[in-house]
Amino acid sequence: MSSSKTKADSGRNHRGSGKVLGRRALNRALLVRQMLLERVTLPVLHAIEQLVGMQGQMTNPPYIGLWSRLQGFEADDLSRLILERAVVRIALMRSTIHLVTARDCLALRPVMQPALVRSFGGNWGKRLPGIDFAEVAAAGRAAAEETPRTFDEIGRVLAERWPDRDPAALGYAVRAYVPLVQVPPRGVWGRGGAARHTTAEAWLGRPMSEDASPDAAVMRYLAAFGPASIADAQTWSGLTGLRACFDRLRPRLRTFRDEHGRELFDLPHAPLPDPDFPAPPRFLGDYDNVYLSHAERSRIVADEHRKRLFAVNRVLPCFLIDGFVAGAWEIRREGGAATLHVHPFLPLAPPDRRAVEEEGARLLAFVAADADARDVLIAKPA
C-alpha cells in the first residue's frame, strides 16, 4: 500500500462520539469516498455501485465523472456495459435520471418510488385530477413493453384511451409509477437519439425487489457521501421522513457534529482522511452527485459560489481546487479544433493554474480525442 493511500485512509478506525468535524475534514471524507483524492483502480461496475449511481440527465457527464475517478478509464468501458444491459439509466434519487448497475436498478427503484410519486404529484399530477393512476400505469407499461417509446409517444398512446387528458401528463405519470429505463443508443458515448423507454423488468429480464425499506440505501449513502445528517440523506434521495430510519440504524453507526452543531452519522469504519491531505484538481461534469447530495453543501462548494454553479435549470460542469469548487468549464469545438475554456471564480495561484492546465489537457484528450488541435484557455475571474 502506498504512503499516500495510507494517509488518505487515516482515521479509518476512529469511532467518533459527537466529535466536531470541520469543513475540510468533511471535504476530505467526501473526496476519498468519491474517489476524487486519488484515481483508483476499480472495475467500472464496482465504481458505479460504490457511488450509488451517477447523475445522468445528460449523456457525457457520467463518462467524465468516471474518467476523473478511475485509472485508465476509457469511454468504451461504460458504453459496453450499457449495451450489454449491465448498466441502465432510470429515474431514481431526487426523481432524476441516474446511471446505475442493473442490480441497483432493481433494488433502489422500489425504495425511491415515494419520491417519484410525490415529485410527479406536485407538478404534472395536478393536470390529471381524479384519474386512476393504477390504470394509467398498467396501460403505460403495456405500451412501453410493446416497443420502446419516448414519453411523448407513450402519452399519445394513452390519449387514445383518455382523450380528454393532457398527453404529456399521462406520459410523465407512467414515468412516476412504472420503472422505465432508457434504452441504447441513449447514453452511449458519441451517439445520439431520443430517450426511448421500456420497463426495467422487460429490459433486464428480472423482477423488481420487494423490499422498499430505505435502510440499506441509507447505509450505502453514508459510505459514499458521509458523514452526513438526516437532512443530507433526504436531499440526496428525495425521500422524506428518514428520521425513523436513522433511529433504527443508530446502534450500527457512529456520530459526529459539524461546526454548526448538526448531528452527522457515519459508518463505523469509513475513512476520515487528514484534513490537510492534498487534493489535486479534478474536472467534473454537469450535475455530478458530489455537489448535489447534501443539504449543507459548504463541504464542497462555498456559499458565495453556489449561485454561479447552480445556474437556471442546470448545474454547471465544475472543477475542483484543493477539493472545493473553484470554477466552471466548457469545451467549444470549431472546425477540427477543441478548446477547453476554464472560468475560475477567483484568481488561481500559479501552481494551481499550471495544475489546472495539465489536468485540462488530459480532459481534452479524453473528451475530444478526434480533434486536430486542442487548447486550454483560463479566463480571468468575472
Salt bridges, closest charged atoms under 4 A:
ASP9 OD1 - ARG12 NH2 3.15
GLU49 OE1 - ARG103 NH2 2.58
ASP76 OD2 - ARG80 NH1 3.14
ASP104 OD1 - ARG220 NH1 2.68
GLU135 OE1 - ARG161 NH2 3.41
GLU145 OE2 - ARG141 NH1 3.54
GLU146 OE1 - ARG149 NH2 2.33
GLU153 OE1 - ARG196 NH1 2.61
ASP166 OD2 - ARG127 NH1 3.04
GLU201 OE1 - ARG141 NH1 3.31
ASP215 OD1 - ARG248 NH2 2.53
ASP232 OD2 - ARG299 NH2 3.59
ASP258 OD2 - ARG262 NE 2.77
GLU263 OE2 - ARG250 NH1 2.86
ASP266 OD1 - ARG33 NH1 2.73
ASP266 OD2 - ARG254 NH2 3.34
ASP276 OD1 - ARG24 NE 3.99
ASP286 OD2 - ARG314 NH2 2.55
ASP288 OD1 - ARG69 NH2 3.03
ASP322 OD2 - ARG24 NH1 2.77
ASP322 OD1 - ARG28 NH2 2.54
GLU330 OE2 - ARG332 NH2 2.79
GLU330 OE2 - HIS343 NE2 3.20
GLU357 OE2 - ARG353 NE 3.83
GLU359 OE2 - ARG39 NH2 2.77
GLU359 OE2 - ARG282 NH1 3.87
GLU359 OE1 - ARG362 NH2 2.85
ASP370 OD1 - ARG333 NH2 3.03
